[in-house]
Amino acid sequence: MKTRIIIMLLVIATAASLASCKAGDPAVINVKPVGEYADESRGLYLRTLENGLRVVVKENHVAPVVHVYLVVKTGSMHEEEYLGYGMSHIIEHVMSGGTTIHRTEEETKKLLQSIGAASNAYTTSYCTAYHMTTTARYLDQALDVISDYMGYCTFDKKELEREFGVILKEIAKDEEEPNRIMWKLFLDTAYDVHPIRYPTIGYREKFLRLNREDIIKYYNRRYVPRNMVLAIGGDVDAKKALEKAAKFFGRLEDRPLKKVVLAGEPKKIGKRYAEGEAAIKMAMLRMGFRTTDLFHPDMVKTDILSAILGAGKSSRLYRRLVEEKQLVENIGSGNWTPEYVHGHLTVYATLKVENLDAAQKEVMDVIEDLKKNLVKQEELDRVRTYLRAMRLMYRQTAEKEVQSIAGDVRSTGDPLFDSKYLKAMDGVTPEMVRDMARKYLNEDNLTTVVLKPKTVTGPKNELPPLDVKKKESGIIKYTLKNGLTVLLKRNPELPLVSMQTYSRGGVLFDGDKPGLSNFMANMLMRGTSGKNAEEITNTLESMGGEMKPVSGNNTFGMEMTVLRKDLEPGLDLFADVLLRPAFDKKEVERVRKNILFEIDNLSNNWIEEIRYNFRKTRFGGHPYANHRLGNKESVGKISSKDLKDFHEKYFVGSNTVLAIFGDIDIEETKALVAQKFGAMSEGAVNHKAIAPPPPIGKGAKGVESPVVIPVKRKSISVILATNGLPIGDESGPDMTVLKLMFDSRLHEALRGRNDYVYLVWAYNSPGFNTGTFQILAQTTPDKYDAVIREIRSEIEKMKKGEFTDEELENAKRRAVSYVELGSQTNADQAGIAALNELYGIGFDYMAEYPTRLAKVSREDIMKLINRCFGEWMIVETRPAEKAGETGPAAE
């Protein structure tokens, strides 16, 4: 009931009757839209800026907090040619926290964290809202961030692509959520042509057609200052807050606002009914009687009628159907009266399927009584008191208070609407309630929808067989004369292109200069023979592109994303930074300073700290013992010549794969690749020159007794490790499934049955000709022994085959899902294909990986365990006992 009441009050809070008032009718609101308002006694102010943006400020000095709320009058029903695309929703996802011309996404995130702000955003059929709560001292920062969202979002391509993936998951989730299924079923049944019928999130097939140009076009059309209301509430000085609002939001450019003409809904004729199914245990019933829109003089009267029917446990419907007849589990009612179309007075209930007919009959009987007999004044007064109390409780916080006022201004233009609404409630008489019931609560004005429990055949929770078929990768591979391997794939879903190169290098090839590969990779964008660092950045930003270097254990490379139209200039810049880096000495010193800073901060992250100490213990004198950043001594000595020599030796055609995936023309792209990369040196790299490290066995450090590194922490971090699989091993799918099984068992043992760890994680860390299976955990000193005991117990159980077929099947299903979900973007696919080709596994290896995962058997798992699970070594970091006693994590 609480949820229903809140929803009803939200509707009331934004209600308005803008029609001409019936003379002498005390139950009709006299709405007066204003552009300016000031009431010092209430601390309530409204001002309209020169660009048309309306600003509301409401002082509330109960707590030292401030809430900033920006609502844009644009939602799914305003999308015109994009109806059903979810346009407003994707814009909200990208703008809220996204990159602007002033800040990156990460910079905004850090700023919000630094001011302790709680921020969010949402989209409805009629508006999109962005809101933030923080301490009052940070009002400037909150206004700065939200105004930055509104006026200066870059619609970063990678962020856009990421949010597309997020929303696709939301769409899939919504298709299974009972309340959303019920609401959509009701709208589809009750309305014929009005765009309220379209889901806010959009339809999957239409959503996938959106591109960045469409999104920016719609943003420019609807994100206009005069289409926005900004509300500030909390412990602020209203006049100063208005000045600050003008400072930050006055900079937004005023533009004409196109009027959206919404399709009118024809007069409803006859009773309507629909039903559906969902994964629920009891049926859901919704009976909606067509009433009024926000502009009708009957609006407040039908609100009161609805409350008499179903507001609270003393309401008529609750007493009759729950207490007396015991036909339903719960029941309530609400009067939804939107500003843009007629609404419905709706009765909703949860009940057993066999009670559906009887319950509907009783609802109509209760309604018939209201038509025949006047409500007593005592009952009417009780309902009014109840609604006032609920209204006050809802608006206790600055956040809810200012959001309600902003909603009133958005829909009515009147900041005093709330008090006028309460006064109009007092004007409703018993005769008005009876008249409203007679006018609106009739069966020929009724839409009924029912959601029934989904019929399940066969055993409960039984999943279909894991039938996975190989899908063709669609990748074209060819090799240039200089040995450069090229992978191309056309994917026209979005007008984006991802290009990536990977070369064998990284930690494994740093030699006696740890960090050399990473240093070199980070120099590639710091200047070429024809462009300095600033010119590279300006060229990239002029295309709206993104580019970043990468360097890891075994490879280095470059990733870039551009719009389809910028493929040629993008590839030109891509080739320039890769083929013609200058390694300018001044830039070398700038990059060196940055890397040394990163090394100094390694110990700030406990995962980096324990994994670095583990590497040093496990690999000893092997290159894998080094961190990708290197160490301070080595990085301090690396010269411009070292960087140039490394680049010339390893960035050569025979050692590199180039992948270009996205909205490309294959033949056109082949010609561009030949033009840009044809002059690349072929080179020759000896991949077998580095011997693998010895396996973990008896006598290895950490096997007989743990290797302990004292650190400045209060917790213990530990890695238990045994031999794993190398890159490209045939048992790779088996290891993926084993890792997921182990992960689940460890989480249950250490976090489910016992509260022993902050985090536990099992994974295989592959290298060339070597691999390590690791279990990482963090705990407190008093729980350390129990953690080790539980981990060793799970290891022994797995070695004995003490796992169920259900565990194995679930792990396989998860593995297949993770692989498929991890390859959604052009960048994901290009990176995976390029690395697999470079490693000798084959560019289309992942095309058949899901089918191989589905075939993993118990015998495969046991063979892998017997092969790998021998001796286990332990490395741990624990609190230093003496001051100054710390390990080598940041050496």
VEXTOR-542534 format. One record per residue (C-alpha): residue number from 0; x, y, z. Coordinates in steps of 0.02 Angstrom, whole numbers, plus 50000, padded with zeros to 5 digits. Last residue first. Example, Ala and Ser with C-alpha at 12.3 -4.5 7.8 and 13.67 -1.06 7.14 Angstrom:
<nodes>
  pos     px     py     pz
    1  50684  49947  50357
    0  50615  49775  50390
</nodes>
This chain:
<nodes>
  pos     px     py     pz
  890  53025  50009  49754
  889  52839  50025  49775
  888  52790  49848  49824
  887  52960  49806  49899
  886  52904  49766  50077
  885  52882  49873  50231
  884  52960  49888  50403
  883  52963  50075  50436
  882  52879  50058  50605
  881  52883  49879  50667
  880  52753  49741  50660
  879  52708  49774  50478
  878  52529  49725  50437
  877  52518  49581  50314
  876  52560  49548  50132
  875  52549  49367  50079
  874  52628  49245  49959
  873  52580  49062  49963
  872  52639  48921  49849
  871  52537  48769  49802
  870  52611  48604  49744
  869  52512  48500  49621
  868  52347  48557  49547
  867  52389  48577  49363
  866  52379  48410  49271
  865  52268  48320  49396
  864  52150  48469  49396
  863  52148  48475  49206
  862  52111  48289  49191
  861  51972  48307  49321
  860  51892  48451  49225
  859  51898  48359  49059
  858  51821  48203  49140
  857  51679  48307  49211
  856  51644  48366  49034
  855  51673  48526  48934
  854  51564  48521  48777
  853  51474  48687  48805
  852  51641  48776  48824
  851  51697  48710  48656
  850  51539  48776  48574
  849  51567  48945  48657
  848  51749  48950  48594
  847  51704  48918  48411
  846  51698  49100  48356
  845  51827  49143  48490
  844  51967  49062  48389
  843  51924  49162  48233
  842  52084  49266  48234
  841  52194  49113  48259
  840  52285  49045  48411
  839  52455  49105  48352
  838  52472  49234  48488
  837  52459  49376  48362
  836  52298  49303  48291
  835  52224  49286  48464
  834  52275  49464  48507
  833  52200  49537  48348
  832  52036  49441  48364
  831  52011  49489  48546
  830  52050  49673  48516
  829  51941  49688  48361
  828  51792  49603  48444
  827  51796  49710  48600
  826  51825  49870  48501
  825  51681  49834  48383
  824  51570  49810  48534
  823  51472  49659  48597
  822  51609  49532  48629
  821  51609  49514  48817
  820  51425  49468  48824
  819  51454  49314  48717
  818  51604  49256  48817
  817  51518  49291  48982
  816  51362  49197  48929
  815  51460  49044  48873
  814  51556  49041  49037
  813  51398  49064  49140
  812  51316  48917  49054
  811  51471  48809  49078
  810  51481  48856  49262
  809  51297  48811  49286
  808  51322  48642  49203
  807  51474  48601  49311
  806  51386  48651  49471
  805  51233  48549  49419
  804  51341  48397  49386
  803  51398  48409  49565
  802  51571  48436  49635
  801  51675  48321  49743
  800  51796  48268  49607
  799  51930  48220  49732
  798  52045  48361  49673
  797  51896  48480  49688
  796  51868  48430  49869
  795  52053  48450  49906
  794  52056  48627  49835
  793  51898  48672  49932
  792  51980  48616  50095
  791  52137  48714  50054
  790  52032  48871  50031
  789  51936  48841  50193
  788  52094  48816  50296
  787  52178  48968  50219
  786  52028  49076  50263
  785  52014  49005  50440
  784  52198  49044  50472
  783  52176  49224  50410
  782  52021  49266  50512
  781  52106  49357  50657
  780  52229  49444  50539
  779  52088  49520  50434
  778  52048  49464  50257
  777  52092  49491  50075
  776  52090  49351  49947
  775  52174  49300  49785
  774  52171  49123  49716
  773  52292  49096  49573
  772  52317  48972  49431
  771  52483  49014  49350
  770  52535  48992  49169
  769  52692  48959  49070
  768  52748  48934  48890
  767  52700  49113  48847
  766  52595  49184  48988
  765  52426  49141  49062
  764  52355  49203  49229
  763  52214  49084  49275
  762  52087  49155  49398
  761  52008  49134  49570
  760  51943  49284  49667
  759  51904  49318  49849
  758  51856  49486  49922
  757  51821  49561  50092
  756  51847  49392  50173
  755  51790  49283  50318
  754  51603  49311  50339
  753  51562  49127  50333
  752  51431  49021  50244
  751  51414  49146  50102
  750  51573  49248  50102
  749  51715  49122  50125
  748  51635  48955  50082
  747  51505  49020  49959
  746  51626  49139  49874
  745  51756  49001  49865
  744  51635  48878  49787
  743  51575  49003  49657
  742  51751  49054  49606
  741  51807  48873  49595
  740  51667  48830  49475
  739  51704  48987  49373
  738  51890  48944  49363
  737  51853  48765  49314
  736  51742  48823  49170
  735  51875  48940  49100
  734  52009  48808  49128
  733  51913  48680  49026
  732  51893  48807  48886
  731  52083  48836  48885
  730  52125  48651  48877
  729  52204  48668  48705
  728  52331  48791  48774
  727  52341  48954  48677
  726  52422  49058  48814
  725  52491  48951  48954
  724  52387  48851  49078
  723  52402  48851  49267
  722  52529  48790  49394
  721  52488  48826  49576
  720  52450  48985  49672
  719  52386  49046  49839
  718  52383  49235  49845
  717  52357  49330  50007
  716  52309  49502  50068
  715  52307  49533  50255
  714  52222  49686  50328
  713  52280  49829  50439
  712  52395  49902  50309
  711  52569  49978  50301
  710  52653  49824  50228
  709  52756  49675  50287
  708  52794  49546  50150
  707  52772  49364  50200
  706  52822  49217  50091
  705  52720  49071  50155
  704  52803  48909  50209
  703  52853  48750  50117
  702  52780  48810  49952
  701  52816  48996  49963
  700  52978  48992  49866
  699  52994  48838  49757
  698  53078  48686  49836
  697  52940  48568  49786
  696  52855  48627  49629
  695  52791  48780  49538
  694  52852  48769  49360
  693  53021  48839  49305
  692  53015  49004  49208
  691  53002  48997  49017
  690  53156  49031  48909
  689  53161  49194  48811
  688  53232  49184  48634
  687  53083  49092  48563
  686  52994  49245  48493
  685  53142  49297  48385
  684  53080  49456  48301
  683  53111  49498  48118
  682  53080  49662  48028
  681  52951  49697  47893
  680  52967  49887  47896
  679  52807  49986  47869
  678  52796  50067  47697
  677  52629  49986  47656
  676  52550  50050  47817
  675  52456  50206  47761
  674  52424  50170  47577
  673  52401  49983  47595
  672  52282  50012  47741
  671  52184  50141  47643
  670  52163  50024  47494
  669  52105  49882  47606
  668  51982  50002  47689
  667  51901  50048  47523
  666  51887  49864  47479
  665  51805  49818  47644
  664  51685  49965  47657
  663  51678  50003  47842
  662  51550  50022  47980
  661  51650  49929  48111
  660  51809  49830  48135
  659  51989  49871  48088
  658  52121  49752  48155
  657  52309  49772  48130
  656  52423  49629  48185
  655  52608  49655  48217
  654  52772  49558  48230
  653  52808  49525  48046
  652  52756  49702  48003
  651  52873  49789  48124
  650  52844  49879  48289
  649  52967  49769  48384
  648  53143  49821  48331
  647  53111  50000  48276
  646  53006  50036  48432
  645  53136  49962  48549
  644  53275  50063  48465
  643  53176  50225  48477
  642  53137  50199  48661
  641  53316  50159  48705
  640  53375  50309  48603
  639  53259  50425  48701
  638  53338  50359  48860
  637  53282  50241  48998
  636  53381  50276  49157
  635  53245  50336  49277
  634  53128  50201  49215
  633  53253  50070  49272
  632  53284  50141  49445
  631  53101  50181  49477
  630  53038  50009  49432
  629  52948  49943  49277
  628  52774  50003  49233
  627  52726  49830  49168
  626  52779  49758  49336
  625  52928  49641  49334
  624  52935  49458  49386
  623  52873  49410  49213
  622  53048  49452  49149
  621  53119  49298  49238
  620  53243  49325  49381
  619  53121  49276  49519
  618  52957  49225  49436
  617  52850  49173  49584
  616  52917  49290  49717
  615  52928  49448  49611
  614  52760  49412  49533
  613  52680  49385  49704
  612  52743  49552  49766
  611  52666  49638  49614
  610  52503  49544  49639
  609  52495  49592  49822
  608  52524  49777  49790
  607  52416  49794  49635
  606  52272  49716  49733
  605  52307  49828  49884
  604  52301  49989  49782
  603  52397  50130  49865
  602  52557  50026  49849
  601  52567  50065  49664
  600  52567  50252  49696
  599  52753  50283  49681
  598  52753  50182  49520
  597  52616  50292  49447
  596  52716  50450  49491
  595  52870  50375  49409
  594  52765  50346  49253
  593  52706  50527  49247
  592  52881  50597  49270
  591  52948  50485  49133
  590  52811  50547  49016
  589  52864  50728  49041
  588  53048  50683  49026
  587  53020  50591  48862
  586  52919  50739  48797
  585  53071  50851  48821
  584  53182  50722  48736
  583  53072  50705  48582
  582  53033  50522  48548
  581  52982  50573  48370
  580  52853  50436  48333
  579  52837  50400  48146
  578  52754  50231  48117
  577  52628  50217  48258
  576  52587  50401  48282
  575  52572  50430  48094
  574  52476  50269  48059
  573  52337  50317  48181
  572  52334  50496  48115
  571  52308  50434  47937
  570  52185  50303  47997
  569  52081  50440  48076
  568  52093  50551  47922
  567  52028  50405  47816
  566  51898  50336  47938
  565  51825  50505  47982
  564  51654  50477  47901
  563  51634  50314  47995
  562  51659  50401  48161
  561  51820  50364  48253
  560  51887  50239  48381
  559  52072  50207  48414
  558  52174  50076  48507
  557  52365  50063  48506
  556  52485  49923  48543
  555  52597  49830  48663
  554  52608  49645  48696
  553  52660  49507  48816
  552  52642  49569  48994
  551  52547  49728  48956
  550  52558  49887  48852
  549  52416  49992  48783
  548  52412  50161  48697
  547  52254  50267  48685
  546  52151  50348  48547
  545  51980  50427  48546
  544  51895  50522  48406
  543  51782  50674  48402
  542  51861  50715  48234
  541  51923  50885  48293
  540  51972  50799  48455
  539  52099  50688  48366
  538  52175  50830  48266
  537  52187  50938  48421
  536  52270  50799  48521
  535  52396  50763  48384
  534  52432  50949  48365
  533  52464  50965  48551
  532  52584  50817  48552
  531  52687  50886  48406
  530  52653  50838  48227
  529  52762  50797  48075
  528  52902  50686  48140
  527  52785  50624  48274
  526  52738  50687  48448
  525  52680  50629  48619
  524  52552  50505  48554
  523  52680  50365  48534
  522  52771  50404  48697
  521  52654  50301  48806
  520  52694  50146  48703
  519  52882  50174  48727
  518  52867  50190  48915
  517  52759  50034  48924
  516  52885  49935  48822
  515  53033  49998  48924
  514  52956  49965  49095
  513  53095  49847  49150
  512  53259  49887  49060
  511  53366  49729  49065
  510  53257  49644  48936
  509  53087  49729  48912
  508  53028  49587  48799
  507  52919  49488  48921
  506  52854  49648  49002
  505  52773  49707  48841
  504  52821  49654  48666
  503  52730  49556  48531
  502  52634  49684  48430
  501  52451  49734  48438
  500  52364  49861  48328
  499  52186  49922  48344
  498  52056  50010  48238
  497  51875  50034  48292
  496  51752  50112  48171
  495  51586  50192  48214
  494  51428  50227  48113
  493  51328  50101  48217
  492  51251  49936  48161
  491  51361  49934  48004
  490  51480  49795  48061
  489  51608  49754  47926
  488  51759  49656  47984
  487  51941  49675  47935
  486  52097  49588  48001
  485  52269  49637  47934
  484  52432  49543  47963
  483  52584  49650  47926
  482  52718  49543  47841
  481  52793  49682  47735
  480  52705  49616  47581
  479  52537  49643  47666
  478  52443  49498  47742
  477  52257  49454  47733
  476  52117  49410  47851
  475  51930  49444  47830
  474  51823  49425  47985
  473  51640  49373  47973
  472  51663  49273  48134
  471  51553  49129  48079
  470  51448  49068  48223
  469  51476  48898  48302
  468  51320  48825  48379
  467  51280  48816  48563
  466  51146  48699  48630
  465  51156  48709  48818
  464  50999  48606  48846
  463  50846  48705  48898
  462  50838  48760  49079
  461  50734  48674  49212
  460  50682  48796  49348
  459  50540  48680  49404
  458  50527  48514  49312
  457  50418  48502  49156
  456  50291  48627  49095
  455  50275  48799  49173
  454  50120  48906  49145
  453  50164  49086  49179
  452  50069  49159  49326
  451  49931  49275  49265
  450  49934  49459  49222
  449  49762  49534  49202
  448  49709  49693  49112
  447  49543  49783  49125
  446  49498  49942  49032
  445  49334  50021  49086
  444  49229  50163  49014
  443  49088  50048  48955
  442  49096  49972  49129
  441  49057  50137  49217
  440  49158  50230  49347
  439  49169  50399  49260
  438  49010  50502  49272
  437  48918  50407  49409
  436  49071  50397  49519
  435  49108  50581  49488
  434  48931  50630  49536
  433  48940  50531  49698
  432  49105  50616  49746
  431  49033  50787  49701
  430  48881  50755  49812
  429  48993  50711  49959
  428  49079  50880  49939
  427  49251  50929  49871
  426  49301  51107  49919
  425  49430  51055  50047
  424  49526  50966  49909
  423  49532  51132  49816
  422  49626  51210  49963
  421  49754  51069  49960
  420  49777  51092  49773
  419  49801  51278  49793
  418  49938  51246  49920
  417  50025  51130  49797
  416  50002  51243  49646
  415  50097  51386  49724
  414  50248  51370  49607
  413  50131  51390  49456
  412  50203  51353  49283
  411  50082  51207  49272
  410  50178  51051  49219
  409  50359  51105  49242
  408  50319  51222  49386
  407  50224  51086  49479
  406  50361  50958  49448
  405  50491  51082  49511
  404  50388  51104  49670
  403  50379  50916  49696
  402  50566  50895  49662
  401  50603  51034  49787
  400  50507  50949  49925
  399  50571  50774  49888
  398  50754  50826  49895
  397  50737  50947  50040
  396  50669  50803  50142
  395  50500  50796  50230
  394  50398  50803  50070
  393  50330  50625  50076
  392  50280  50645  50258
  391  50186  50805  50217
  390  50090  50725  50074
  389  50049  50570  50175
  388  49977  50681  50312
  387  49877  50786  50189
  386  49808  50631  50103
  385  49753  50553  50268
  384  49671  50713  50327
  383  49573  50726  50164
  382  49521  50544  50175
  381  49463  50564  50355
  380  49363  50719  50309
  379  49271  50622  50173
  378  49235  50479  50291
  377  49164  50598  50424
  376  49062  50690  50293
  375  48974  50528  50253
  374  48986  50466  50075
  373  48824  50489  49977
  372  48735  50333  49920
  371  48689  50268  49747
  370  48846  50296  49645
  369  48961  50254  49790
  368  48864  50091  49817
  367  48887  50048  49633
  366  49075  50068  49653
  365  49081  49942  49796
  364  48979  49821  49688
  363  49098  49848  49541
  362  49246  49801  49650
  361  49151  49649  49715
  360  49121  49586  49537
  359  49304  49608  49493
  358  49354  49507  49646
  357  49234  49365  49604
  356  49301  49349  49428
  355  49484  49350  49479
  354  49470  49234  49630
  353  49531  49075  49543
  352  49690  49163  49488
  351  49740  49201  49666
  350  49760  49384  49708
  349  49860  49544  49689
  348  49757  49701  49663
  347  49741  49860  49563
  346  49601  49988  49547
  345  49639  50128  49426
  344  49565  50300  49399
  343  49631  50331  49225
  342  49712  50471  49128
  341  49665  50585  48984
  340  49815  50647  48885
  339  49962  50768  48901
  338  49952  50836  49079
  337  49939  50665  49159
  336  49793  50617  49272
  335  49831  50451  49360
  334  49702  50423  49497
  333  49757  50285  49614
  332  49680  50130  49691
  331  49722  49993  49814
  330  49714  49807  49843
  329  49810  49673  49936
  328  49805  49485  49956
  327  49636  49473  49871
  326  49472  49379  49895
  325  49466  49383  50085
  324  49280  49432  50077
  323  49274  49541  50235
  322  49454  49593  50268
  321  49537  49597  50098
  320  49396  49628  49973
  319  49274  49733  50075
  318  49386  49827  50198
  317  49521  49857  50068
  316  49400  49917  49936
  315  49310  50037  50053
  314  49466  50119  50123
  313  49516  50094  50304
  312  49674  50000  50253
  311  49738  50147  50154
  310  49685  50241  49998
  309  49570  50127  49894
  308  49395  50188  49856
  307  49391  50347  49959
  306  49561  50394  49886
  305  49500  50369  49708
  304  49348  50480  49736
  303  49462  50614  49811
  302  49573  50611  49656
  301  49416  50612  49547
  300  49364  50775  49631
  299  49535  50853  49608
  298  49533  50819  49420
  297  49352  50864  49383
  296  49397  51040  49321
  295  49500  50964  49179
  294  49674  51023  49130
  293  49772  50881  49209
  292  49686  50749  49102
  291  49525  50666  49150
  290  49445  50497  49187
  289  49452  50330  49094
  288  49418  50190  49217
  287  49564  50070  49242
  286  49547  49896  49318
  285  49717  49816  49350
  284  49734  49638  49415
  283  49893  49541  49455
  282  49886  49351  49475
  281  49991  49259  49603
  280  50157  49165  49594
  279  50239  49273  49460
  278  50350  49234  49310
  277  50238  49325  49187
  276  50083  49295  49081
  275  49964  49408  48987
  274  49786  49470  48986
  273  49682  49597  48893
  272  49511  49676  48913
  271  49421  49829  48846
  270  49243  49891  48881
  269  49158  50000  48753
  268  49195  50161  48660
  267  49342  50271  48707
  266  49344  50442  48626
  265  49494  50462  48511
  264  49668  50499  48581
  263  49750  50652  48506
  262  49921  50631  48426
  261  50049  50743  48510
  260  50106  50902  48424
  259  50284  50941  48478
  258  50324  51127  48476
  257  50500  51167  48419
  256  50600  51266  48544
  255  50705  51407  48474
  254  50879  51417  48550
  253  50954  51499  48703
  252  51135  51451  48734
  251  51180  51391  48908
  250  51292  51519  48996
  249  51148  51573  49108
  248  51155  51401  49186
  247  51314  51423  49287
  246  51307  51607  49336
  245  51117  51619  49337
  244  51108  51471  49456
  243  51239  51552  49567
  242  51138  51712  49575
  241  50980  51613  49616
  240  51073  51523  49755
  239  51129  51689  49826
  238  50949  51748  49834
  237  50890  51584  49909
  236  51019  51574  50047
  235  51046  51387  50054
  234  51014  51241  50172
  233  50902  51143  50057
  232  50820  51153  49886
  231  50877  51203  49714
  230  50764  51175  49563
  229  50808  51198  49380
  228  50668  51190  49253
  227  50707  51157  49071
  226  50623  51182  48901
  225  50672  51366  48898
  224  50852  51309  48915
  223  50844  51200  48757
  222  50886  51016  48768
  221  50746  50966  48648
  220  50808  51000  48470
  219  50994  50999  48503
  218  50978  50833  48594
  217  50875  50761  48450
  216  51011  50803  48323
  215  51147  50742  48440
  214  51061  50574  48456
  213  51027  50555  48271
  212  51210  50594  48231
  211  51269  50468  48360
  210  51171  50326  48284
  209  51007  50242  48325
  208  50955  50086  48229
  207  50983  49971  48378
  206  50847  50061  48475
  205  50721  50019  48339
  204  50748  49830  48352
  203  50757  49834  48542
  202  50599  49935  48567
  201  50616  50092  48671
  200  50666  50125  48852
  199  50520  50243  48876
  198  50398  50115  48807
  197  50279  50182  48673
  196  50095  50187  48717
  195  50112  50365  48786
  194  50129  50408  48601
  193  49938  50427  48587
  192  49861  50317  48452
  191  49753  50179  48526
  190  49765  50193  48714
  189  49691  50080  48849
  188  49753  49911  48785
  187  49932  49955  48742
  186  49944  50061  48900
  185  49880  49919  49009
  184  49996  49788  48933
  183  50143  49907  48955
  182  50100  49931  49137
  181  50080  49744  49170
  180  50244  49698  49085
  179  50331  49835  49183
  178  50259  49770  49347
  177  50305  49590  49302
  176  50489  49619  49256
  175  50539  49494  49119
  174  50541  49606  48965
  173  50613  49743  49075
  172  50771  49638  49101
  171  50800  49616  48915
  170  50775  49802  48888
  169  50894  49839  49032
  168  51026  49726  48953
  167  51009  49820  48789
  166  51022  49979  48891
  165  51193  49932  48961
  164  51260  49884  48790
  163  51204  50049  48714
  162  51284  50131  48865
  161  51453  50061  48816
  160  51438  50121  48636
  159  51392  50295  48696
  158  51537  50297  48818
  157  51653  50242  48678
  156  51585  50374  48560
  155  51590  50519  48682
  154  51427  50613  48673
  153  51525  50774  48695
  152  51412  50844  48832
  151  51429  51032  48848
  150  51262  51112  48884
  149  51161  51003  48998
  148  51297  50896  49075
  147  51404  51049  49112
  146  51254  51132  49193
  145  51240  50977  49304
  144  51425  50982  49353
  143  51435  51169  49385
  142  51275  51172  49487
  141  51341  51032  49598
  140  51510  51115  49615
  139  51434  51281  49663
  138  51317  51200  49791
  137  51464  51116  49878
  136  51448  51201  50047
  135  51268  51139  50059
  134  51321  50958  50077
  133  51274  50848  49930
  132  51121  50788  49835
  131  51114  50777  49646
  130  50978  50765  49515
  129  50954  50744  49329
  128  50779  50728  49257
  127  50703  50679  49090
  126  50520  50715  49056
  125  50353  50655  48986
  124  50368  50468  48950
  123  50494  50451  49090
  122  50683  50462  49102
  121  50795  50454  49255
  120  50954  50528  49327
  119  51070  50501  49474
  118  51186  50588  49593
  117  51242  50562  49773
  116  51379  50688  49807
  115  51519  50663  49934
  114  51611  50817  49873
  113  51769  50719  49826
  112  51668  50577  49753
  111  51577  50697  49638
  110  51743  50771  49580
  109  51818  50598  49553
  108  51672  50544  49445
  107  51679  50706  49346
  106  51864  50680  49313
  105  51833  50500  49260
  104  51698  50550  49135
  103  51816  50679  49062
  102  51791  50861  49102
  101  51770  51029  49014
  100  51712  50980  48840
   99  51599  50853  48924
   98  51623  50668  48960
   97  51478  50576  49039
   96  51413  50581  49218
   95  51231  50591  49165
   94  51241  50641  48981
   93  51263  50465  48912
   92  51122  50379  49006
   91  51005  50529  48988
   90  51033  50532  48800
   89  50998  50345  48791
   88  50831  50373  48881
   87  50773  50519  48775
   86  50802  50419  48616
   85  50716  50259  48670
   84  50682  50216  48487
   83  50494  50190  48504
   82  50452  50361  48431
   81  50606  50426  48339
   80  50510  50524  48206
   79  50420  50618  48346
   78  50521  50592  48507
   77  50407  50689  48623
   76  50317  50536  48694
   75  50481  50458  48754
   74  50524  50605  48863
   73  50566  50789  48850
   72  50521  50927  48969
   71  50693  50936  49047
   70  50707  50926  49236
   69  50858  50985  49334
   68  50863  50947  49520
   67  50994  51010  49641
   66  50978  50955  49821
   65  51071  51042  49961
   64  51119  50980  50132
   63  51156  51059  50300
   62  50996  50989  50380
   61  50831  51069  50434
   60  50871  51232  50343
   59  50751  51213  50197
   58  50753  51357  50074
   57  50661  51328  49911
   56  50737  51391  49749
   55  50655  51374  49578
   54  50745  51422  49418
   53  50659  51435  49248
   52  50769  51428  49093
   51  50715  51554  48960
   50  50888  51611  48903
   49  50869  51774  49000
   48  50839  51677  49160
   47  50666  51651  49233
   46  50654  51667  49422
   45  50554  51574  49553
   44  50577  51594  49740
   43  50518  51506  49897
   42  50591  51543  50068
   41  50417  51530  50141
   40  50422  51701  50227
   39  50527  51774  50085
   38  50396  51736  49954
   37  50463  51779  49782
   36  50393  51739  49609
   35  50443  51770  49429
   34  50394  51681  49268
   33  50215  51648  49319
   32  50082  51520  49275
   31  49921  51557  49369
   30  49816  51403  49410
   29  49644  51426  49487
   28  49614  51251  49551
   27  49437  51183  49546
   26  49357  51109  49702
   25  49284  51276  49761
   24  49169  51289  49609
   23  49101  51468  49610
   22  49122  51493  49422
   21  49191  51337  49339
   20  49373  51374  49313
   19  49441  51391  49136
   18  49552  51244  49104
   17  49727  51240  49175
   16  49692  51111  49308
   15  49858  51052  49371
   14  49931  50893  49443
   13  50115  50874  49480
   12  50101  50836  49664
   11  49943  50736  49638
   10  50034  50613  49526
    9  50175  50600  49652
    8  50045  50573  49786
    7  49970  50426  49692
    6  50140  50346  49670
    5  50176  50369  49854
    4  50010  50292  49901
    3  50038  50140  49790
    2  50210  50108  49863
    1  50143  50118  50041
    0  50000  50000  50000
</nodes>
